[in-house]
Amino acid sequence: MAVNSKNKTKMRSVGKTQTRAAVSRLHKILSLSAKSLAPIFVLALGIVSFVGLKATKPEVPQRPVREQVWAVKAIEADVSTFRPELVLYGQTVAGRRVELRSLVAGEVIQTGKHMREGGVVKKGEVLLRIDPFQYEGKLVEARAKLAESRAKAREIEANIASEQDALKRSKEQLVIAKRDLARAVPLAEKGTVSKKVADDRRMIVSEREQSLDQRTNNLDIQQARAAQQRAVISQLDWGVRQAKRNLEDIVLEAPFDAYVTGVTAETGRIVGANDQVATLIDASWVDVRFTLSNRQYGRIVSSERTLIGREVKVLWHVGDEPIVYKALIERVGAEIAAEKGGVEIYARIDNPNKPTHIRPGAFVEVRVPDRAYKQVIRLPQTSLYGGNRVFVIEQGRLKAREVDLVGASGEQILVRGELARGDKVISTRLTAAQDGVRVEER
């Protein structure tokens, strides 16, 4: 009996322990379930609260829907003839550039005060002077030779005059000798005088004829010598003029008003004939070189036949305000500028020294009058929709009109089409632009 009591006590103890373990496990399970269900519970509570608040929301009175009115700017259509300007860019170039070379050789003894890189010289201003010593000596020598040759020519002329006188006397003596012979021959035949007298007269006539021939030959020789001497005088006279020219060429003067560059001559330097001493750029002749595209060139030429003589405007952008010059198109480039995709044009600036000096090498803007467009309407680019439509305002609403784009000028377009003078064309860009949209011009 005692053993059974112990067993029962032990069994009760084991049962209690198992019961406690089971309760502990159940408690853990319930704790985990409560943590997992908490967010779901909060979410459900929020949904219930939202539905309740929405159901109890007071009714707000709705305003009637109003048609939107777009504020726009408009421009009044004006049909006219318009000549737009092409805005191009180019560069100024020298209209005349001369490589100045020494005309004679020698030592430079003087240079002009403006004979410096970037100097400005006036026409006739002395640029350099070469030592004149040897050229003065050559002139003196040439003049002396010419004087000697002229003196010899006078001697020959005197000889010619003497021979002419002697020839005249020889002719007279021959005439007298022939008369004597004519008288002596009949007398000798009659025996009045001896035959020897007649023979002597014949000898005298022969001598006179021989003397006449000699005088004639001498005169021809003297005249030939005179002709030779005249040729020598001409040659020596040219030598004198050449010596004078060389003496004048020791001074090199500016042939025109110019800018100086590429200076190589200095005082003390020995220069040879034809040595380059400087380069002169004409200060009063500056051209603008720019390129017209093939399309631009063809458009202008096809409508007006030529570009020559067209006035253009040149703008040199230096400082806050551009400096403006007038220019005239003078010529077209000798070759097509294929690499530039167009035609090179040259325009001469009327006065490159006013309002301020502009020199070659400046990058400039060139405004060239384009062809004239007749009966067109100018509008801002923002007025064009879809490439062929504009909108006008009719009774406060938009109305589309079909147009043809015929040209452009800067931010403006040139159109023709279903527009009349005085139509109000909107210039404000609207994404909602279509027929019937209500607008208000401001």
KOLMIPA-695530 format. One record per residue (C-alpha): x, y, z; residue number from 1. Coordinates in steps of 0.2 Angstrom, whole numbers, padded with zeros to 4 digits, m for minus. Layout:
// KOLMIPA-695530
[[X, Y, Z], NUM];
...
***
This chain:
// KOLMIPA-695530
[[0000, 0000, 0000], 1];
[[0014, 0011, 0004], 2];
[[0022, 0008, m0013], 3];
[[0005, 0012, m0022], 4];
[[0004, 0028, m0013], 5];
[[0022, 0033, m0019], 6];
[[0018, 0029, m0036], 7];
[[0002, 0039, m0036], 8];
[[0012, 0054, m0029], 9];
[[0025, 0052, m0042], 10];
[[0012, 0051, m0056], 11];
[[0003, 0067, m0049], 12];
[[0020, 0076, m0049], 13];
[[0023, 0071, m0067], 14];
[[0006, 0076, m0072], 15];
[[0008, 0093, m0065], 16];
[[0024, 0096, m0073], 17];
[[0017, 0091, m0090], 18];
[[0002, 0103, m0087], 19];
[[0014, 0117, m0084], 20];
[[0024, 0114, m0099], 21];
[[0009, 0113, m0110], 22];
[[0002, 0130, m0103], 23];
[[0019, 0138, m0106], 24];
[[0019, 0132, m0124], 25];
[[0001, 0139, m0126], 26];
[[0006, 0155, m0119], 27];
[[0021, 0157, m0131], 28];
[[0009, 0153, m0146], 29];
[[m0003, 0166, m0141], 30];
[[0010, 0179, m0139], 31];
[[0017, 0176, m0156], 32];
[[m0001, 0176, m0164], 33];
[[m0004, 0193, m0156], 34];
[[0012, 0201, m0163], 35];
[[0008, 0194, m0180], 36];
[[m0011, 0200, m0180], 37];
[[m0007, 0217, m0173], 38];
[[m0003, 0226, m0190], 39];
[[m0018, 0218, m0198], 40];
[[m0029, 0224, m0184], 41];
[[m0022, 0242, m0186], 42];
[[m0025, 0241, m0205], 43];
[[m0042, 0235, m0203], 44];
[[m0046, 0249, m0190], 45];
[[m0039, 0262, m0202], 46];
[[m0050, 0256, m0216], 47];
[[m0066, 0256, m0205], 48];
[[m0061, 0274, m0199], 49];
[[m0059, 0280, m0217], 50];
[[m0075, 0273, m0223], 51];
[[m0084, 0280, m0208], 52];
[[m0077, 0298, m0211], 53];
[[m0081, 0297, m0229], 54];
[[m0099, 0292, m0226], 55];
[[m0101, 0306, m0213], 56];
[[m0092, 0320, m0225], 57];
[[m0103, 0335, m0227], 58];
[[m0108, 0339, m0245], 59];
[[m0098, 0353, m0254], 60];
[[m0107, 0363, m0267], 61];
[[m0099, 0361, m0284], 62];
[[m0095, 0376, m0296], 63];
[[m0101, 0376, m0314], 64];
[[m0088, 0371, m0327], 65];
[[m0081, 0387, m0336], 66];
[[m0073, 0387, m0354], 67];
[[m0054, 0392, m0353], 68];
[[m0049, 0408, m0361], 69];
[[m0031, 0409, m0368], 70];
[[m0022, 0425, m0367], 71];
[[m0013, 0428, m0384], 72];
[[m0003, 0441, m0394], 73];
[[m0008, 0445, m0411], 74];
[[m0001, 0454, m0426], 75];
[[m0011, 0462, m0440], 76];
[[m0008, 0455, m0457], 77];
[[m0001, 0467, m0470], 78];
[[0002, 0462, m0488], 79];
[[0017, 0471, m0496], 80];
[[0033, 0469, m0506], 81];
[[0048, 0464, m0494], 82];
[[0066, 0462, m0497], 83];
[[0074, 0452, m0483], 84];
[[0093, 0453, m0478], 85];
[[0104, 0439, m0479], 86];
[[0115, 0439, m0463], 87];
[[0132, 0431, m0468], 88];
[[0150, 0432, m0461], 89];
[[0166, 0435, m0470], 90];
[[0184, 0443, m0468], 91];
[[0192, 0459, m0474], 92];
[[0206, 0457, m0486], 93];
[[0218, 0469, m0495], 94];
[[0212, 0476, m0511], 95];
[[0230, 0480, m0516], 96];
[[0245, 0473, m0509], 97];
[[0263, 0477, m0516], 98];
[[0279, 0469, m0512], 99];
[[0291, 0484, m0511], 100];
[[0308, 0480, m0519], 101];
[[0324, 0489, m0520], 102];
[[0327, 0495, m0538], 103];
[[0346, 0497, m0536], 104];
[[0359, 0489, m0526], 105];
[[0369, 0498, m0512], 106];
[[0370, 0502, m0494], 107];
[[0354, 0509, m0485], 108];
[[0359, 0526, m0477], 109];
[[0341, 0531, m0472], 110];
[[0324, 0524, m0468], 111];
[[0308, 0534, m0466], 112];
[[0301, 0536, m0449], 113];
[[0286, 0526, m0453], 114];
[[0295, 0512, m0461], 115];
[[0291, 0500, m0447], 116];
[[0279, 0485, m0444], 117];
[[0262, 0492, m0444], 118];
[[0267, 0510, m0449], 119];
[[0255, 0521, m0459], 120];
[[0264, 0530, m0474], 121];
[[0257, 0543, m0486], 122];
[[0259, 0543, m0505], 123];
[[0276, 0550, m0509], 124];
[[0283, 0548, m0492], 125];
[[0302, 0543, m0492], 126];
[[0303, 0525, m0486], 127];
[[0322, 0522, m0488], 128];
[[0337, 0530, m0497], 129];
[[0353, 0521, m0504], 130];
[[0370, 0528, m0504], 131];
[[0371, 0538, m0520], 132];
[[0390, 0539, m0522], 133];
[[0393, 0526, m0536], 134];
[[0377, 0532, m0545], 135];
[[0382, 0550, m0546], 136];
[[0399, 0544, m0553], 137];
[[0391, 0533, m0566], 138];
[[0381, 0548, m0571], 139];
[[0396, 0560, m0573], 140];
[[0405, 0546, m0583], 141];
[[0390, 0544, m0595], 142];
[[0388, 0562, m0597], 143];
[[0407, 0564, m0601], 144];
[[0406, 0550, m0614], 145];
[[0391, 0558, m0622], 146];
[[0400, 0575, m0623], 147];
[[0415, 0567, m0631], 148];
[[0404, 0558, m0644], 149];
[[0395, 0574, m0648], 150];
[[0411, 0583, m0651], 151];
[[0417, 0569, m0663], 152];
[[0401, 0570, m0672], 153];
[[0404, 0589, m0675], 154];
[[0421, 0585, m0681], 155];
[[0414, 0573, m0694], 156];
[[0401, 0585, m0699], 157];
[[0415, 0598, m0702], 158];
[[0424, 0585, m0713], 159];
[[0409, 0582, m0723], 160];
[[0406, 0600, m0726], 161];
[[0425, 0602, m0731], 162];
[[0423, 0587, m0743], 163];
[[0407, 0594, m0750], 164];
[[0416, 0610, m0754], 165];
[[0431, 0601, m0762], 166];
[[0419, 0591, m0772], 167];
[[0411, 0606, m0779], 168];
[[0427, 0613, m0784], 169];
[[0433, 0597, m0792], 170];
[[0417, 0597, m0803], 171];
[[0421, 0615, m0808], 172];
[[0439, 0611, m0813], 173];
[[0433, 0596, m0823], 174];
[[0421, 0606, m0833], 175];
[[0435, 0619, m0837], 176];
[[0447, 0605, m0841], 177];
[[0434, 0597, m0853], 178];
[[0431, 0614, m0862], 179];
[[0450, 0616, m0864], 180];
[[0451, 0599, m0872], 181];
[[0436, 0603, m0883], 182];
[[0445, 0618, m0890], 183];
[[0462, 0609, m0892], 184];
[[0457, 0594, m0902], 185];
[[0451, 0604, m0917], 186];
[[0466, 0615, m0917], 187];
[[0477, 0599, m0916], 188];
[[0468, 0592, m0931], 189];
[[0471, 0608, m0941], 190];
[[0489, 0608, m0936], 191];
[[0487, 0625, m0927], 192];
[[0494, 0617, m0911], 193];
[[0504, 0601, m0908], 194];
[[0495, 0585, m0904], 195];
[[0505, 0585, m0888], 196];
[[0494, 0600, m0882], 197];
[[0478, 0590, m0885], 198];
[[0486, 0575, m0876], 199];
[[0490, 0586, m0861], 200];
[[0472, 0592, m0861], 201];
[[0466, 0574, m0861], 202];
[[0478, 0570, m0846], 203];
[[0471, 0585, m0836], 204];
[[0453, 0580, m0839], 205];
[[0457, 0562, m0833], 206];
[[0466, 0569, m0817], 207];
[[0451, 0580, m0814], 208];
[[0439, 0565, m0816], 209];
[[0450, 0555, m0804], 210];
[[0450, 0569, m0791], 211];
[[0431, 0570, m0792], 212];
[[0429, 0552, m0789], 213];
[[0440, 0552, m0774], 214];
[[0431, 0567, m0767], 215];
[[0414, 0558, m0769], 216];
[[0421, 0543, m0760], 217];
[[0428, 0553, m0746], 218];
[[0411, 0562, m0744], 219];
[[0402, 0545, m0743], 220];
[[0415, 0539, m0730], 221];
[[0412, 0554, m0719], 222];
[[0393, 0553, m0721], 223];
[[0394, 0534, m0715], 224];
[[0405, 0539, m0700], 225];
[[0392, 0552, m0696], 226];
[[0378, 0540, m0696], 227];
[[0389, 0528, m0685], 228];
[[0392, 0542, m0673], 229];
[[0374, 0547, m0672], 230];
[[0371, 0529, m0666], 231];
[[0384, 0530, m0653], 232];
[[0377, 0546, m0647], 233];
[[0360, 0538, m0645], 234];
[[0367, 0524, m0636], 235];
[[0377, 0535, m0624], 236];
[[0362, 0547, m0622], 237];
[[0352, 0532, m0616], 238];
[[0366, 0528, m0604], 239];
[[0365, 0545, m0597], 240];
[[0346, 0543, m0595], 241];
[[0348, 0526, m0586], 242];
[[0362, 0533, m0575], 243];
[[0350, 0547, m0570], 244];
[[0336, 0535, m0567], 245];
[[0347, 0524, m0556], 246];
[[0352, 0539, m0546], 247];
[[0333, 0544, m0544], 248];
[[0330, 0526, m0539], 249];
[[0341, 0527, m0524], 250];
[[0326, 0535, m0515], 251];
[[0311, 0523, m0513], 252];
[[0294, 0532, m0510], 253];
[[0277, 0525, m0506], 254];
[[0266, 0524, m0521], 255];
[[0250, 0526, m0512], 256];
[[0243, 0528, m0494], 257];
[[0247, 0511, m0486], 258];
[[0250, 0501, m0470], 259];
[[0268, 0494, m0469], 260];
[[0272, 0476, m0465], 261];
[[0286, 0463, m0468], 262];
[[0300, 0476, m0466], 263];
[[0317, 0470, m0469], 264];
[[0327, 0485, m0473], 265];
[[0337, 0495, m0460], 266];
[[0350, 0508, m0460], 267];
[[0367, 0501, m0464], 268];
[[0361, 0485, m0473], 269];
[[0367, 0481, m0490], 270];
[[0353, 0477, m0502], 271];
[[0353, 0470, m0519], 272];
[[0343, 0475, m0534], 273];
[[0326, 0467, m0533], 274];
[[0328, 0463, m0514], 275];
[[0311, 0464, m0505], 276];
[[0312, 0478, m0492], 277];
[[0294, 0479, m0486], 278];
[[0276, 0475, m0491], 279];
[[0263, 0489, m0493], 280];
[[0244, 0487, m0490], 281];
[[0233, 0500, m0498], 282];
[[0225, 0509, m0484], 283];
[[0210, 0516, m0494], 284];
[[0206, 0499, m0503], 285];
[[0199, 0486, m0491], 286];
[[0188, 0472, m0498], 287];
[[0176, 0460, m0489], 288];
[[0176, 0442, m0494], 289];
[[0161, 0431, m0490], 290];
[[0152, 0416, m0497], 291];
[[0135, 0415, m0504], 292];
[[0128, 0397, m0504], 293];
[[0123, 0390, m0521], 294];
[[0105, 0392, m0516], 295];
[[0107, 0410, m0511], 296];
[[0117, 0415, m0526], 297];
[[0105, 0406, m0538], 298];
[[0090, 0414, m0530], 299];
[[0097, 0432, m0532], 300];
[[0105, 0430, m0549], 301];
[[0089, 0421, m0556], 302];
[[0078, 0436, m0551], 303];
[[0090, 0450, m0554], 304];
[[0103, 0443, m0566], 305];
[[0118, 0450, m0557], 306];
[[0126, 0454, m0540], 307];
[[0138, 0467, m0546], 308];
[[0134, 0484, m0540], 309];
[[0123, 0478, m0525], 310];
[[0126, 0488, m0510], 311];
[[0129, 0478, m0494], 312];
[[0131, 0483, m0475], 313];
[[0147, 0477, m0466], 314];
[[0147, 0476, m0447], 315];
[[0163, 0475, m0437], 316];
[[0159, 0469, m0419], 317];
[[0171, 0477, m0408], 318];
[[0166, 0484, m0391], 319];
[[0148, 0486, m0386], 320];
[[0142, 0493, m0402], 321];
[[0146, 0486, m0420], 322];
[[0155, 0498, m0432], 323];
[[0145, 0500, m0448], 324];
[[0153, 0502, m0466], 325];
[[0145, 0503, m0483], 326];
[[0152, 0492, m0496], 327];
[[0148, 0488, m0515], 328];
[[0149, 0471, m0523], 329];
[[0163, 0473, m0536], 330];
[[0167, 0455, m0542], 331];
[[0163, 0436, m0540], 332];
[[0177, 0424, m0536], 333];
[[0187, 0417, m0551], 334];
[[0183, 0399, m0545], 335];
[[0168, 0391, m0536], 336];
[[0173, 0388, m0518], 337];
[[0167, 0370, m0518], 338];
[[0174, 0366, m0501], 339];
[[0164, 0380, m0494], 340];
[[0148, 0375, m0503], 341];
[[0145, 0391, m0512], 342];
[[0152, 0406, m0522], 343];
[[0165, 0418, m0515], 344];
[[0160, 0437, m0517], 345];
[[0171, 0452, m0515], 346];
[[0163, 0469, m0510], 347];
[[0174, 0485, m0508], 348];
[[0171, 0496, m0493], 349];
[[0167, 0514, m0498], 350];
[[0178, 0522, m0484], 351];
[[0188, 0510, m0473], 352];
[[0195, 0524, m0463], 353];
[[0178, 0530, m0457], 354];
[[0171, 0530, m0444], 355];
[[0187, 0521, m0439], 356];
[[0201, 0512, m0448], 357];
[[0197, 0494, m0452], 358];
[[0212, 0483, m0459], 359];
[[0213, 0467, m0468], 360];
[[0210, 0451, m0457], 361];
[[0195, 0457, m0447], 362];
[[0180, 0445, m0445], 363];
[[0164, 0454, m0450], 364];
[[0146, 0452, m0452], 365];
[[0139, 0455, m0469], 366];
[[0121, 0460, m0473], 367];
[[0116, 0457, m0491], 368];
[[0099, 0462, m0498], 369];
[[0090, 0446, m0504], 370];
[[0078, 0445, m0519], 371];
[[0062, 0455, m0517], 372];
[[0046, 0445, m0513], 373];
[[0030, 0453, m0519], 374];
[[0013, 0452, m0511], 375];
[[0019, 0443, m0495], 376];
[[0014, 0444, m0477], 377];
[[0028, 0445, m0463], 378];
[[0024, 0435, m0448], 379];
[[0034, 0429, m0433], 380];
[[0040, 0411, m0434], 381];
[[0029, 0406, m0419], 382];
[[0014, 0410, m0429], 383];
[[0017, 0395, m0441], 384];
[[0009, 0378, m0436], 385];
[[0013, 0362, m0445], 386];
[[0022, 0371, m0459], 387];
[[0007, 0377, m0468], 388];
[[m0006, 0384, m0456], 389];
[[m0009, 0400, m0445], 390];
[[m0023, 0405, m0434], 391];
[[m0033, 0421, m0434], 392];
[[m0044, 0428, m0422], 393];
[[m0063, 0428, m0427], 394];
[[m0076, 0434, m0414], 395];
[[m0064, 0429, m0400], 396];
[[m0060, 0412, m0406], 397];
[[m0047, 0404, m0417], 398];
[[m0049, 0400, m0435], 399];
[[m0036, 0390, m0445], 400];
[[m0030, 0397, m0462], 401];
[[m0019, 0388, m0475], 402];
[[m0003, 0397, m0481], 403];
[[0012, 0394, m0491], 404];
[[0029, 0398, m0484], 405];
[[0039, 0407, m0497], 406];
[[0054, 0414, m0488], 407];
[[0061, 0418, m0471], 408];
[[0071, 0433, m0464], 409];
[[0079, 0430, m0446], 410];
[[0065, 0427, m0434], 411];
[[0051, 0431, m0447], 412];
[[0043, 0421, m0461], 413];
[[0035, 0426, m0477], 414];
[[0019, 0418, m0482], 415];
[[0005, 0419, m0495], 416];
[[m0012, 0411, m0493], 417];
[[m0029, 0413, m0485], 418];
[[m0025, 0429, m0477], 419];
[[m0031, 0446, m0480], 420];
[[m0025, 0463, m0475], 421];
[[m0030, 0467, m0457], 422];
[[m0033, 0449, m0451], 423];
[[m0027, 0446, m0433], 424];
[[m0014, 0432, m0433], 425];
[[m0009, 0425, m0417], 426];
[[0010, 0426, m0413], 427];
[[0009, 0417, m0396], 428];
[[0013, 0399, m0397], 429];
[[m0001, 0388, m0390], 430];
[[m0001, 0369, m0388], 431];
[[m0020, 0369, m0388], 432];
[[m0021, 0379, m0404], 433];
[[m0036, 0373, m0414], 434];
[[m0052, 0379, m0422], 435];
[[m0064, 0386, m0410], 436];
[[m0052, 0389, m0395], 437];
[[m0057, 0404, m0386], 438];
[[m0044, 0417, m0384], 439];
[[m0041, 0435, m0378], 440];
[[m0029, 0447, m0387], 441];
[[m0018, 0456, m0375], 442];
***
